[in-house]
Amino acid sequence: MKINNTLKKGLLGFAIAGMAMSTVAEAKTFRWAFQGDVQSLDPYVLNETFTLGFLGNVYEGLTAYDENLAVVPALAESWENVSPNKWVFNLRKGVKFHEGGDFTADDVIFSWKRSLSEGSGMKDYGSKAKNIVKIDDYTVEIETPAPNPILPQVLTFLYMMDKEWSVEHKTTVSSNVKSGSATANHANTHANGTGPFLIKTRQPDVKTLFNRYQNYWGNPKTNVDEVVFTPISQASTRVAALISGELDLVYPIPVQDWNRLENSAGVRPLNGPEARTIFLGMDQHRDELLYSTVKGKNPFKDVRVRKAFAHAIDLNTISKKVMRGASTPSGLMVAKQVNGHSSELNKPYAYDRKKAKELLTEAGYADGFGITMDCPNDRYVNDEKVCQAVASMLAKVGVKVDLLAQPKSKYFAKVLAQNNYDTSFYLLGWTPGTIDSHNVMEILLSCQNKVTKSGMFNLGNYCNERVDEITQLVEKETDQGKRQALINEAFTIVKNEVGYLPLHQQPLSWGIRADVTVAQRADNVLDFRSVVVP
């Protein structure tokens, strides 16, 4: 039987269309939601775990973390500490940026310098290199200011950018979180990394679409071709979308909804201990607080006031009532998963309302005073509820808290260095990117120092010269026993001076479809490389 040409063409067209439909049908899509969006696609704009984790699917560092937070090769195939202050990194050959450029040593040097630009939130990471020298196109020598045994951990979140692309699009300096959603910097709204996924389309605060990068150098276990991210601020909406099947994974899940997920078909809670400490900080630097009823002086400069705050806050009640027993009250600024943690020093300040009142009276505040508290409402697990609980407890000793709870985009734009630390009293959470205590000591416990880039997230500028000295010693100490003794000394000083008010280690709190698998890292990073969907 003969088939005429017209019919042949029609059948061929139908077959091609059928093949296309089959390909689309076979594409694997992963849909997830978080309570807020990233402020920018610029990998240096903000040193925040969610932002770095989000962009870590698009950009990569010389090193990376695996599912268990062990350091593994990424854009560097290998490295060697050739002398106390020098490391040689052998770069991976044949790596392409998403827009086609080759990854070479020039991109490493450019990225390092860009991370130190004025608006960057990653200065602390970049400052770990005193100089980077190109040996050849695929070898760099990194000189550190002092011996640094954990440099490979430091480099996991210092993502590499394409120098030529950045020059072409006039984005050779970092975006600035202070500018919020401003789009003047090309890297705010466009991404060009080497990671396993590229950003196809983006509508800030609405949706971001990731596509699998077909020329990726690695071979991750994920079977996902497309990722759809939707920021959903309301926890009840996130949970409902998961249960209905509209989403595959959402976080954070309110801890009070864990039972609901356990009792719903096709979904399950995914939880565990997170390497993050939630804490309160106080402005101990300004002579007069920006936001207080006390004029002419700063009550937080008096250790009795700081101690009063510590004794006024009932951590066990916050854990039981607000966190539904899922958090672990803390006396330290590091979680137990962090190298350098000491269980002996982790005892929280004792809840003692009577003692808190006595201390305030001794300090001259028998009637208390008013203070504004800055708090994010879409960043940490039950963050605003925790702040409300703290405010209620402080009210019982006479401290009247005016709570300013905002989305993290506005919160970070207000309180960070780029806006001159515009806060008097605040809640913050911290997971050290290196999973090492030195990170916390240098970024949170050290005095603010624009030259060394230390203390950049020490928003209240708690400052002790001995802690600064110890921090520098810890950075280069290779004897683990001596190193731990130094860490313990610093933590003891901070605790005695009530430099901060640790609250708890929050739980990892995800909700997931029962037929989806994913690695839940202790730093709360969602790595698409591990996602497998049916």
N, C-alpha and C positions, 0 to 999 in steps of 0.2 A: 504493500500500500504506500503510495506516495503522499507526502505531506507538502503542501505548497509553501513557498517562501514566507508568505505572510503569516501562515499558521506556525511555521518554524520559529519566526521571530517572536511571535506571541508566546509560544511555549518557552522559548529561551528567556524572555523577559520575566515570565512567571517563575521560572526556576531560579533566576537570579534574585528576584524579590523574595522568594521562599527562603533562599540561603541567607539573605540579609535578615529576614525575620527570625530565622533560627539562631543566627549569631547574636541578635539582640536578646532573644529569649534566654540564651545560655549565659549572658553576661551576669556576673555576680555583683550585686549591689549591697552595700552595708550602710545602714542609716543609724545615726546616733545624735544625741543631744547633750548639751551641757547647760548650766544655768546662766551662762553669759557668753559673750563672743570675745575674740581677741581684738585688741584695739588697732592693731596694725599687722601687716605681713612682713614688716622689717624685722629680721631676726635679732637685731640689737636694741630694739626700742625698750624692752622691758625684761628684767630678770625675774620672771614669774613662771612657776612650774607649768601652769596650763598653757601659757603662750609658747614656752619653749617646747613643750610636748607636742602641741598642735603643729608647730612649724618644723619639728623634728621629723615629720613624715615627708617634708618637702626639701628641707636643708639638712646637711650633715656636717659633723665635725671630723677632725682627724681620728678621733676615737669615739666609741659609743658604749652604751650599756646594753647588756643582754637582759633577758627576762628576770634574772636574779641579781641584777645590778652589778654584775662583774664587767670589768672593762675589756672590750674586744676591739680589734682593728676595724676601722671604717675607711675614711679617705686616706689614712696612712696604713700601709700593710704591716709595718713593723717600726720599732723605735728602740733606741739605746741611749742610756745615760752614760755618755762617753767620758765625762768629767763631772765633778760636783755641781757645776753651774751650766753644763751644756748637755743638750739632748739632740740627737740626730733622728729625724723622722723620714722614713722612706715612703714616698707617696704612691698611691695606687695609679697605675698607668691605664690609659684607655677610658677614663671616666669622662662622661659628657654632662654638661649642664643641660637643663630641659630645653633651652633654646639653641643648643647645638655647640656651644663653646667648649673647648678642652679645659679640663681642670689641671692646673700646673702650680709650681711653686710661687709664681707671681700672684696667684689668687690667694695663697696662704698669707703672704706678706701684706697684700692689700686688705684682706679681711681683718687681720690683726690691727692694722693702723686704723681702720674704720671703726673697730670696736672701742677705740679710745677717743673718738670724736665727742664733741661737747654733749650732744643729746643722748648718747648711748647709755643704756642701763646695764651694759655688760663690761664696763670699765674694769671692774675687779678681776674679771677673767683675763682680759687683755693685758692687764698690768703684771700678770705673772711672767710675761716675757719682757726682758730688758731689750732684747734685739732679736730679730729673725733674719738669718742670712741664707740666700739662695746658693746652694752648692751646684746644683744643676736643675733642670726642669722638674725633676721628680725627687729631689732631696733638699731638705731644709735643715738648718742648724738653729735651734732655739736656745738662746742664752737667757738664763734666769737671774734675777737680782741676787738670789741666794740659793743654796741647794734646795730643791723642791721634789721630795720623793713621790708626791701625788700629782705631778704635772699631767700625766695621762688622764686622770679623773677630771682635772680642771678643764681639759680641752673637749670633753664630751659635748658641752653645750655652746662652745664657741664655733658657730656654724660658718661654713665657707661660702663666700659669694664670688660671683664671676666679675673679675676686675673690668674686663672690656664692656660687659653689659652695664655695669654700674657707671662707668665713665660715659658711655653712650647716652644713658638716660639721666645723667646729672644727679646721681644718687651716691656720691662718693663719701658722704657723711651720714651718720645715723639720723633717723627720725627722732623726734623728741616727744616723749609721752605728754609733756605739758600742752602740746598743741592738740591733744585729743584726737579727733577723727580727721584732722586736716589732711588733705590729699596732695599738698604741694610736693612732697617727696615721693618720687615714683615707686620706691620700695614699700611705701605704705599700702599700695593697692595692687602691686604686681610682685610676683615671686618667680625666681629663677634659680632653683637649687639643683642638687644632684640626687635627691632622695627617690624612693620607690614610687612616690605619687607626686603629681603636679596639680596645681590649682587651675581648673578649667574655667570656672566662673565664680564670682563672689558678689554677694549683696550684703554689706555689713549689717549685722544685727538681724538678718533674715535667713540667709542660706549661703553655704560655701560648697561647691562641687569639686571633688578631687577625682582625677582619672589616673589609672595605673600608667606609670612611665615605662614604655615598652623597651627603652634602651638602658634600663637600670643595670648597673654593673653587678649587683648581687642577685641572690636567689632566695628571697624570703619565702616562708612557708604559706603566706596568705594566698587565698584563691580569689580575692576580691579584685574586681576590675574598676569599680566605681564606689566612691564614698560620698555620702550626702550628710553634711553637718547642719544642724538647725539649733540655734540658741533658743532655749525655752526657759524663761525666768521663773514661771510658776511650777513649783514642785509637783502639785497635784496634776497639772497638765502633762508633765513629763511622764509620771507614773501611768496615767491613763493611756497615753500614746504607746507606751511599752506593752501594757496588758492587751490593748486592742490589736497589736501587731503592726502598727504604723512605724515603729522604731525597733531596732535590734538591740540597742544599748543606750542607757541614759545614766547620767550621774551629775551631782550627788543625789542619792535617794535619801529622803528623811529617814532616820533610823526607826522612827515609829511605823514606817511602811514596810519594814522587812517581813513581818508576818503576813501582810497582805500579799506580797509577792510569792511567799512560800505556799500560800493557799490558792494561788491563781494558776490556772492551766497554762502551760507553755512558757512560763517565765520563772526566773529565780533571782534572789539577791546574790550579789557577789561581794563579799566583804573580807576584811582582814586588817591587821595593824598597818597604819601609814607612818612613814618616817618623817612626819610633819609635826611640829610643835606650834600650837596656837598660844599667843601670849599678848599681854598688854604692855605698851610702852608709854613713857612719860617724858615730856620736855624738861630736861634737867640742865639746860644750857642758857636759855634766855633769862635775862634779869627780871622780866615780867612776861607772864604767859600771854599768848595771843588771844586765848579764849577762856577767860576766867573772871570771876567777880572780884578776885584779889588783885588790887592795883599796887604798883610800886615794888612788888617783889614776886618771887616765884616759889610757891609752897613746895614744889617738887624738889627744890634744892635741899630741903630739910629731910634727912633720912627718916625722921620720925613720921613724917607724912607718908612717905613711900611704904614704910612698915605698916602704918595704919591701913592703907589701901590693901596691902597683902593680907592682913588679918581680917579684913571686912568681907572678903570674898570666899564663899563656901564652895570649894571646888567639887566636893562630893555631891552637893545638891545639883550643881550644873551637870555633872556627869549622869546623875540619876534621873533628874526631871527633864532637862533640855536634851541631853544626848542619849537618853533611854538606856543608860548603862553601857554604851558602846565606846565611850572615850576612856582614856586613862589619865587621871589627874597627875600633874607633873610638877616637880620641883626644879627641873633643869630646862635649859633652852635647846636640848637635843633629845631626840627620841632614842629608844633602846636599840634600834637598828643601826644607829650612827656610830661609826668608829670613834672611840673616846668617851662614850657614855659611861657613867658611873652609877650603879644602882645604890651605892651608899650615899651619894649626894642627891639622889632623886626624890628625897622626902619633901613634899610641898610645905609651904608656910602653913602654920596651924590656923584654922578658923577660930577667931576669938573676938567677937563683936565688942565685948567690954574693953579688952585691951586696945582695940582700934580707937575707941572713943577716948580712952585715956591718953593715947599717943597724940591724937589730934588736939586735945586740950593742952598738953605739954608744949605742943608746937605753936600754940596761940590761936587755934581754930576750934574753940569749944562749940561754936555754933555752926561749924562746917563752912563750906564755901561752894560756889558753883563752878562747873567745868564743862566744856564741850568735849564730847567723845566722838572721834571719827571711826566709822565702821563700814566695811563693805557689806552689801546684802545679797551678793550673788557670786561669792568667791569660795568660801569655805562651808563645811557642813554646819548648817543651822547658825551661820555667823551672826545674823541680826538678832536671833533669839538669845544667843550667848551674850551679846552686848546688852540686850534688854535685862537679862538676869543680873549682870554685873551692875548695871545702873540701879536696879531695885535694891541690891544688897548694899551699895554705897549710900543710898538714900537713908538707910536705917542707922547710919552713923553720922548723918548730917551733911553728906556730900550730895549736892543736887546736880545730877548729870543731864545735860542737854544732848541727847543722842542724835548725831547726824549720820544716818545710814544711807549710803548711796550705792549705785551700781559701781562695779570695780573700775570701769573706765573713768568715771568722775573721781572716785576715791583715790586711785593711784595718781591721777593727774594733779590732785590737790596736795597729797602728803609727801611725795618723793622729792629727791634732791633737785630735780629739774624745776620745781616750784618752790625751792627754798624751804622745804620741810614745813609746810603750812599746817601745823597741827600742834595741839597741846597734850592730847591723851588719845590713844588709838589702839585698835586691835589689828594684829597682823599674824600671819602664819608663815612658817619657814621650813622648807626641806632643803638641807644643804646639797647643792648640785654634785658635790664630790662624795657625799655620804660620809663625810669626815668632820670632826668637831672644829678643825681649823677654819673651815668655811664660815661657820657661825661666829667664831671668835673674831675673824677678820672683818666680816661684813656687818655683824650686829653688835659685837661687844667692844670693838676698837673705837677710839675717838675718830670723829670725822676728820679726814685728811685728804684734801683735794689733790695733793701732790702724789701720795702713794695710792690713792683711791681706796683706802681703808675706811670702814665705817659708813659706807655709802647708803646702807639701809638701817643705820642706827639713827632713826628719825628724831629721837629725843636727845641725841648726843650724850648718852651716858659715857663718862670718860674717866679712866683710871690708868695712870702711867705704867703701873706694874703689869696690868692686863695687856697693854700694848706691847710691853717688852716680852712678856711670855708668848704672846701671839707670834712674834717674830722668831722666837726660839723654837716654837712648835713646828713652824713651817719647814725648818731645815733639820730637825732632830730625827735621826734614823733609828736610834735605840728606842724600841717601843715602851720599855719600862720607864725610861727617863721622860719620854714624850707624854705618857699617861700621867705621870706625877705632875708635870707642868700644866697639863690640861686641868687636872683636879684642883691645882692651886688657883688657876684663873677662875674656874667655876665657883670655887669657895668665896673668893673675893666678891664676885658679882652677886652671889647669893647673900652674903653678909651686908652688902651695901644696897640691896634690893634695887639693883640696876634695872631689872625687868620684873614683870609679874607673869611667870609661866602659868598657863591654865591647864592644858591637856594635850595629849597626843590624840588627834582625831582619828576616826576609823576610815578606812577605805569603804565607800558605800556606793556600789554600782548596782544597777538592775540590768538584766540581760535576758534575751530570748534563750530558752532552754537548749535549742539546737545550734547555738552559736558558741564558738570557743574563742578565748582571748587570754593573753597573759596579763594578769593584773599586777603591775609592778608596784613595789612598796613606795615609790615616789609619786604615785598617782598619775603616771603618764600613760596615755593610751597610744600604743605603738601599732599602727596598722599592719606592720610586718607579721604580727602574730594572729591576726584576725582570720578566722575560717568560718564561712557561712555555708549552709546546706545548698 
